[in-house]
Amino acid sequence: MEHLFAVGGSAIDRCNNQIREQTFVECAQAHPQARYFIFIDGNPLVNVHTRRLYTLPSDDEVIETAIRNYSPFVGETHSILCFLGRVVEQTDLAQVNVGDYIWGIDFFDPAKAAQLLGNAEIVQLRDYAMNEAHGIEASIAAHLSTKKLTSDCRSLSLFHQRHAFCGICGNPTKSNKAGTARTCQHTPTCNGQWFPRTDPVIIAVIKDPATGAALLCRQNRFPAGVWSAVAGFMEHAESSEQAVRREVGEETGIQVGKCCYHSSQPWPFPYSLMLGFLGTACSTDIVVDPEELEDARWFMPEDLKLMIARAGENTSDLRVPPSGTIAHHLIRAHLASLVKSN
C-alpha cells in the first residue's frame, strides 16, 4: 500500500528528459502557461487573503526583470531559478491549470521582498508545508502538490547556494538543466557534474509487544508538549534496518528486533528523505543519550489517541507532530496495527 501525505506525491511531471534541451527550457520560461512561485530566502510567499502560494505569470514585470538579470553563477545574481515541472492533473494551486509550466524563484534581495509584500506575506516553510491543506477540500494528489513544490524549491535553492564551487577543483559551477544540476566551468580539465543530494534518515515507532506502548522521544528544539518518533541519519555501508536498530539503541538504550518499512517522506530541512519504520522492542529499560534527546518514554495506546487528537494545536499539552509529518502517520499506523493484531 502506498502512503501519501504532506510533501510526498505530486501532480507535477518534472520533465527530466526535456530539460536537457535549452530550447525547451527557454520555451517553458516564457510560455503563456508559465507560472512562477515566489520565495524569499527559502520561505514561500502566500497571498494574504487566500493563504495560497503567491504566483506570477511569465509576463509580469517582476519575473521579466528577474530572468533578464539572472545569472547561473551564484554570487552574480540576487535569485535562484529552478524548474519544478509541468502540471499533469488538477491541483489546488492558485491560478494554475493542467499544462502549466511551474517555476520557483528564490530572491535574496531585501528590496525585492519589500516590492512583493503588498499582496503577500512570507511564511516559514516548516509551518506551511507540514500543516494541513489550510481547509482546502481536494484530492490527496491535489493538495499535496502545494506541499511538494514548496519543498522542492527550498531544497533546490539550498543545493545551488551550497554548490557554487566545484567540490573537485574549487572553480565556480554553473546552473544547468533548468536549475536541477550544476556543472564545473573549469574546462576541459574538470567538467565536474553536481546534482541535488538526498540524505537518508530513518524514523521509527517502536512497540512494546507486551503492552502495545509506543516509544516516543523529545528533542529540546521541539515545541512544548510535542513527542515524536526516534530518527537519525543513516551511516555509510549501513542498511535502513541496521540504522533503525543502531539509532534507537544509541539514543534510548532500547534493543529492537523485527522492524518493517512503512513509508517515506522527503523532508526539505535541508534535503533529507525520511524512511519510516515500525519496529518491535526486545527490551524496555530506557537509557537516554542526553547529547541527542531531552527525554524518551513509553506511551500507552489510550495516551496516543489523545495526543493524536491534539496534533497541530497551539497548546503545551502532550501531543504528536502535525498530520503533515511522517511521524504522525507512523504513530497512527502503530495504533492500527494493534487493532489488527487483536
C-alpha positions in Angstrom: 0.0 0.0 0.0 1.3 3.4 -0.9 1.0 6.1 1.7 0.7 9.7 0.5 0.9 12.7 2.8 2.4 16.2 3.2 5.4 16.5 0.9 5.0 13.1 -0.8 3.0 12.6 -4.0 2.6 15.1 -6.8 0.5 16.1 -9.8 3.7 17.6 -11.4 5.8 16.0 -14.1 9.5 17.0 -13.7 10.1 16.7 -17.5 13.6 15.3 -16.8 14.2 14.2 -20.4 13.0 17.5 -21.9 15.0 19.9 -19.7 18.3 18.6 -21.3 17.3 20.8 -24.3 17.9 24.5 -23.9 15.1 25.2 -26.4 12.6 23.5 -24.1 13.9 25.4 -21.1 13.6 28.8 -22.9 10.1 28.0 -24.1 9.0 26.9 -20.6 10.3 30.1 -19.1 8.5 32.5 -21.5 5.4 30.3 -22.3 2.0 32.0 -21.6 1.3 29.0 -19.3 4.4 29.5 -17.3 3.7 30.3 -13.6 6.3 31.4 -11.1 6.1 30.7 -7.4 7.9 33.3 -5.3 10.2 32.5 -2.3 12.3 34.9 -0.1 15.4 33.2 1.4 13.9 29.8 1.0 10.5 30.6 2.5 7.3 30.9 0.4 5.2 33.9 -0.2 1.5 33.4 0.2 -1.5 35.5 -0.7 -2.6 37.5 2.4 -6.3 36.8 1.7 -6.4 33.2 0.4 -3.2 31.8 2.1 -2.4 30.1 -1.2 1.1 30.2 -2.7 1.8 33.6 -4.4 2.2 33.1 -8.1 3.1 35.4 -11.0 2.8 34.9 -14.8 5.8 34.9 -17.2 4.9 38.4 -18.5 4.8 40.0 -15.0 7.4 42.8 -14.7 9.0 41.2 -11.6 9.5 37.9 -13.5 10.8 39.5 -16.7 13.3 41.6 -14.8 14.4 38.6 -12.7 15.0 36.5 -15.7 16.7 39.3 -17.6 19.1 39.9 -14.7 19.5 36.2 -13.7 23.0 34.6 -13.8 23.6 30.9 -13.5 26.6 31.7 -11.3 25.8 32.1 -7.6 27.1 35.4 -6.3 26.4 37.2 -9.6 22.6 37.2 -9.1 20.1 38.0 -6.4 17.9 35.0 -7.1 17.9 31.2 -7.7 15.7 30.0 -10.6 14.5 26.4 -10.7 12.1 24.5 -13.0 9.8 22.4 -10.8 7.8 20.7 -13.5 4.6 20.7 -15.6 1.1 20.2 -14.2 -0.3 16.9 -15.4 -3.5 16.8 -13.3 -5.7 19.3 -11.4 -4.2 20.8 -8.3 -5.2 23.2 -5.5 -2.5 25.7 -6.8 -4.0 29.2 -7.2 -4.3 30.4 -10.8 -2.6 27.2 -12.1 -4.1 24.8 -14.7 -3.2 21.5 -16.2 -0.4 22.0 -18.8 1.2 24.9 -17.0 5.0 25.1 -16.6 5.9 25.6 -12.9 9.0 27.5 -11.8 10.3 28.5 -8.4 12.3 31.7 -7.9 14.0 32.4 -4.6 15.0 36.0 -4.1 17.8 37.1 -1.7 17.4 40.8 -2.3 15.5 42.5 0.6 14.3 45.2 -1.7 12.6 42.6 -3.9 10.9 41.2 -0.8 9.6 44.7 0.1 8.3 45.2 -3.5 6.3 42.0 -3.4 4.9 42.2 0.1 2.0 44.4 -0.8 -0.4 41.5 -1.5 1.6 38.7 0.1 3.5 37.7 3.2 6.4 35.4 3.9 5.6 32.3 5.9 8.0 29.8 7.4 8.3 26.8 5.2 8.3 24.3 8.1 5.0 25.7 9.3 3.4 26.0 5.9 4.5 22.6 4.4 3.9 20.5 7.5 0.3 21.5 8.4 -3.0 20.6 6.7 -4.0 22.0 3.4 -5.5 25.1 5.0 -9.1 23.8 4.9 -9.0 23.2 1.1 -11.2 20.4 0.1 -9.2 18.5 -2.6 -7.9 15.1 -3.5 -4.7 13.9 -1.9 -2.7 14.4 -5.1 -4.1 17.9 -5.4 -3.3 19.4 -2.1 0.0 17.6 -1.8 1.3 19.3 -4.9 1.4 22.6 -2.9 3.5 21.0 -0.2 5.8 19.2 -2.6 6.5 22.3 -4.7 7.5 24.4 -1.7 9.8 21.6 -0.5 11.3 21.1 -4.0 12.1 24.8 -4.4 13.6 25.0 -0.9 15.9 22.0 -1.4 17.0 23.1 -4.9 17.7 26.6 -3.7 20.0 25.3 -0.9 21.7 23.0 -3.4 22.6 25.9 -5.6 23.8 28.0 -2.7 26.0 25.2 -1.2 27.5 24.1 -4.6 28.5 27.4 -6.0 32.0 26.0 -6.3 33.2 22.6 -7.6 34.0 20.1 -4.9 36.7 18.6 -7.1 38.8 21.6 -8.3 37.3 24.6 -6.4 36.3 26.6 -9.5 32.8 28.2 -10.0 29.9 26.0 -11.1 27.1 27.0 -13.4 23.4 26.1 -13.1 22.1 23.9 -15.9 19.2 21.6 -16.8 16.8 24.3 -15.8 18.2 24.7 -12.3 18.3 21.0 -11.5 22.1 20.5 -11.8 25.4 22.4 -11.7 28.5 22.0 -13.9 32.1 23.0 -13.2 33.3 25.6 -15.7 37.0 24.6 -15.5 37.2 23.1 -18.9 38.5 20.8 -20.2 40.4 19.8 -17.1 37.5 19.1 -14.7 33.9 19.4 -16.0 32.5 18.1 -12.7 28.8 17.4 -12.6 26.9 18.2 -9.4 23.3 17.2 -8.6 21.0 17.8 -5.7 21.8 15.5 -2.8 19.4 13.5 -0.7 20.4 12.4 2.8 18.6 9.2 4.0 17.2 9.4 7.5 15.4 6.6 9.4 12.4 7.4 11.6 10.8 4.6 13.7 8.0 4.0 16.1 9.0 1.0 18.3 6.3 -1.1 20.1 6.5 -2.9 23.4 4.8 -6.2 22.4 3.7 -6.9 26.0 1.7 -3.7 26.5 1.2 -2.1 23.0 3.0 1.0 24.2 5.0 3.1 21.7 8.5 4.5 22.3 8.5 8.3 21.6 11.1 10.9 22.3 11.7 14.7 22.7 14.5 16.9 21.5 15.0 20.3 23.1 14.1 22.1 19.9 10.6 20.6 19.8 7.7 22.8 20.8 6.5 22.3 24.4 4.4 19.1 24.7 5.4 17.5 21.3 6.7 13.9 21.3 7.8 12.2 18.1 9.4 9.1 16.8 13.1 8.3 17.1 15.0 9.5 14.0 18.6 9.7 12.8 20.8 9.7 9.7 21.9 6.5 8.1 25.6 5.9 8.1 27.8 4.7 5.2 27.6 0.9 4.4 24.5 0.5 6.5 21.1 -0.8 5.6 18.0 1.1 6.7 17.0 -1.8 9.1 20.5 -1.6 10.7 20.2 2.1 11.0 16.9 1.7 12.9 18.4 -0.7 15.4 21.5 1.4 15.8 19.8 4.8 16.2 17.1 3.5 18.6 19.8 1.7 20.6 22.2 4.6 20.8 19.6 7.3 21.7 17.2 5.4 24.0 19.0 2.2 25.0 16.2 0.1 23.6 17.1 -3.0 21.6 15.0 -3.6 18.5 14.2 -6.9 17.0 11.9 -7.1 13.9 11.4 -3.8 12.0 9.3 -3.3 8.9 9.3 -0.4 6.3 6.1 1.7 6.3 6.5 4.8 4.1 8.8 7.6 3.2 8.7 11.4 3.1 11.0 14.0 1.5 12.0 16.5 4.2 13.5 19.8 3.0 15.5 20.6 6.1 17.7 20.7 4.3 17.3 17.8 1.8 16.6 14.6 3.6 14.5 11.5 2.7 12.7 10.2 5.8 12.4 6.3 5.7 9.6 5.3 8.1 9.6 2.1 10.1 7.6 0.2 12.6 9.6 -2.0 15.0 9.3 -4.3 17.9 11.3 -3.8 21.1 13.4 -6.6 22.7 13.9 -4.6 25.9 12.0 -1.9 27.8 14.5 -0.1 30.1 15.2 3.4 28.6 18.6 5.0 28.8 18.5 8.4 27.1 21.6 9.8 25.4 21.5 13.4 26.6 23.6 14.6 23.6 20.7 13.5 21.3 17.5 13.6 23.3 15.8 15.6 26.0 13.7 12.6 27.0 12.2 9.3 25.9 9.1 7.5 27.2 6.7 4.6 26.5 3.2 5.8 25.7 0.2 3.6 26.1 -2.4 3.4 23.2 -5.0 5.4 25.1 -2.5 8.2 25.7 -1.5 8.2 22.0 -5.1 8.6 20.9 -5.4 11.8 23.0 -2.1 13.1 21.7 -3.2 12.5 18.1 -6.4 14.4 18.7 -4.3 17.4 19.9 -1.8 17.2 17.0 -1.3 20.7 15.4 -3.0 22.5 18.3 -1.3 25.5 19.8 -1.0 24.1 23.3 1.6 22.8 25.7 -0.4 19.6 26.3 1.1 16.3 25.3 0.6 15.8 21.6 2.2 14.2 18.5 3.6 16.1 15.5 1.1 17.6 13.0 -0.6 15.5 10.3 1.8 16.7 7.6 4.7 14.7 9.1 5.6 11.1 8.6 6.0 10.7 12.4 2.3 11.4 12.8 1.3 8.7 10.4 3.7 6.2 11.9 2.1 6.7 15.2 -1.3 6.2 13.7 -0.1 3.1 11.9 1.2 1.7 15.2 -2.3 2.1 16.7 -3.9 0.5 13.6 -1.5 -2.5 13.9 -2.7 -3.1 17.5 -6.3 -3.3 16.3 -5.4 -5.8 13.6 -3.5 -8.0 16.0 -6.4 -8.2 18.5 
